[in-house]
Structures are given as C-alpha cells and as structure tokens.
Amino acid sequence: MNTQTNQTENANARSALSAGTRAPDFTLPSTPDQKISLKEFRGSPVILAFYPADWSPVCGDQMSLYNEILPEFKRYGAYLLGISVDGAWCHSAYREHRNLHFSLLADFEPKGEVARQYGVYRKGEGVSERALFVIDGDGVIAWSYVSPIGVNPGADGILNALENLTAKKEKVAHGN
Amino acid sequence: MATSMRARLTIPLTARDHVLGPADAPVTLIEYGDFECPYCAAAHVIIKKVLEIMSDQLRFAFRHFPLTQIHPHAESAAEASEAAGAQGQFWEMHDLLFENQPMLDPPHLVAYAQELGLDLKRFVRELEEGVYRQRVREDFLGGVRSGVNGTPAFFINGDRYDGSWDIAPLITALERAASVAEVR
C-alpha cells in the first residue's frame, strides 16, 4: 500500500551505481539447483530489480506488476531479473504463488553481497533497497533509480530507459 | 547518481474515456483499477461517496488496469464493462462488477448484462471475439507509462496520488487540488 516518502529512507540513492558504470558481474542461484550469471545476458538489455523481500501483502506488488508488463520488456529484447536476500526455496514458493514468469535471484550467501556491490544494501534492516538498474547489451549501466523503500517505483522509468537504449542503438546503426 | 521520478499522467482524458461529472470541474480524479482487486472494490465505495460530496466540483474517470496473472477474471470483467459501455451502460456494469466481485466468471458476466437489459447476443459475441481486448490493453499500457504501480492507482489533476484513499484524506487532497486549480 502507499507509504509516505521519507528523506532518510533514500540515503542509498547517492551510493547506488549510476549510469555509465560497468555493471559488476555476479552469479546467484535462481532455483535451489540452478545459477544465473549476469554475463550470460551480454548482447541484450537486462533489468535488475532489487527489492526488499518476497511476500509483500498487496495485490499489485512490484514483482506482480512487472510480471504483467513482461511482454513490453520483451519487445525491447530485455530480460528481467528480480533480486532480494531471500533464499532460493523462498523465491520458488513466491514465484509459484504469484505465477511469476521471470527469474528471482537469491542474494542470500554471502547475504546481500550483490546489493552491496551495486550500492543498494540497507545495513540496518539487512535487505536491499527497492532499486532499479537497466544494463545495456555491453554490460554498462544505462539507468538506475532508488525508490523510497515503501513506494513501488512502477515501470515507466524502465520503459523510458529501454526506449532510449533502442534509440541510441539505431543511431549507431545509421552511422551518426 | 540515480535520477528522480515523479509520476505524471501521460495520457490525457479524451472522448474515449469513461467520465462522470462536468468537463469544467476544477478537479479531475482518474482511477486505474481492476474489477477483481479487493482494494479497488473497497475504493469503489469510497469514490461513490466522494462523488456525492464533491458534486460538480469533481470529474471522475475510470481506466482499466487488470492484473491478469493474479486475477483470472480481471481481463474478461474489464472487457465486459467495455461491451456494456458500447451499449451505453459502462457505469452500470462497472458498479455491478465491483459490487459482485466474488462472482466474475463468464456466466455471471452474462447474467449482469441481462440484468442491465443489454443486447445479449451482441454482448456475448463481442466478449468471445475479444473486441475490447486492445482497448483494455491500451488503458493498461498508458497506465504503466504514467507510473501506475498497483491497483487502485489515482491521479489528481494529472499527478499520481500516493496518499491514503480513505474518504477524509482523499477529499482533503481533492479540495486542495481544486483550490490550486482555481487560483490559476
């Protein structure tokens, strides 16, 4: 549900990796017996969506919303990866319950290691920020955003970033 | 540095929208909603009261934002409201759907159409052919582009309203928007 924006809540907005930075590679479990590395997606845009925890008690939670928008992300050839500090078994149950059609990565051991690398770990609570990164096909961050932790950031920023990437690529292809 | 975002409505109201209240009202409230979302059903009751209280100060529009992966009947309910709208009874169907939220399977949708005295043959055919699927999708995608982040999502004079939609805070926000609009 809706939450008031709190200035101090957003302290990590400054430490989050920003556009132009090479996205740190990582390998994390996507299921109890499978792992995914960021570099496997080289050549395609990747949306990394860090979120605090599975099982938020609302209908249109962030991951369910992105699940609905997945066909739009695909139109840009982009892959969506959700990341939280929850374990792989928890993610499996959550994915199944919400009928999610994309991977949820377990930043579980060492806890929050990838969130730390991206500058979006909240030490006090031991969870990641609600943070979005759009990474281009060369593995460089094209756009990032840290939302107040109680506010679902929606998908408009992601779609704008993907659109800009496509426009940039077309420009290069046309030689100017 | 992460960039900031402020959610603004990107799709202005047009003749295709379903609108209640006068066009020159100082405040326009737009809801992106899902007929199978329990929070939207709760908000529906509140919006009805707010419309009564604000009277001609408020214009209200409803756009579709069905979360189809968690609500199996949300899409067909949205299309049913459009099919009723094509026969001049969008709001009547809109109300029936929210008031009967646990019963949104196809036979019930037809029963509601019958209750409203719609041309049933046309209603059923249009649902079967998915005549309004594109229209519902357009609402949904426009909502996504405007920063809709769950249901119900409200926009007051174009700004996403992230506050509580209980009756008192909502009216306060609407009245504030009205006074700002009148000063301009």
Interface residues (C-beta under 8 A of the other chain):
Chain A: M1 N2 T3 Q4 T5 A13 R14 A16 S18 V58 C59 G60 D61 Q62 S64 L65 N67 E68 I69 E72 R98 N99 L100 H101 A131 W143 S144 Y145 V146 V151 N152 P153 G154 A155 D156 G157 L159
Chain B: M1 A2 T3 S4 M5 A7 T10 D34 C37 P38 Y39 F65 L67 T68 Q69 I70 H71 F140 L141 V144 R145 S146 G147 V148 N149 G150 T151 D162 G163 S164
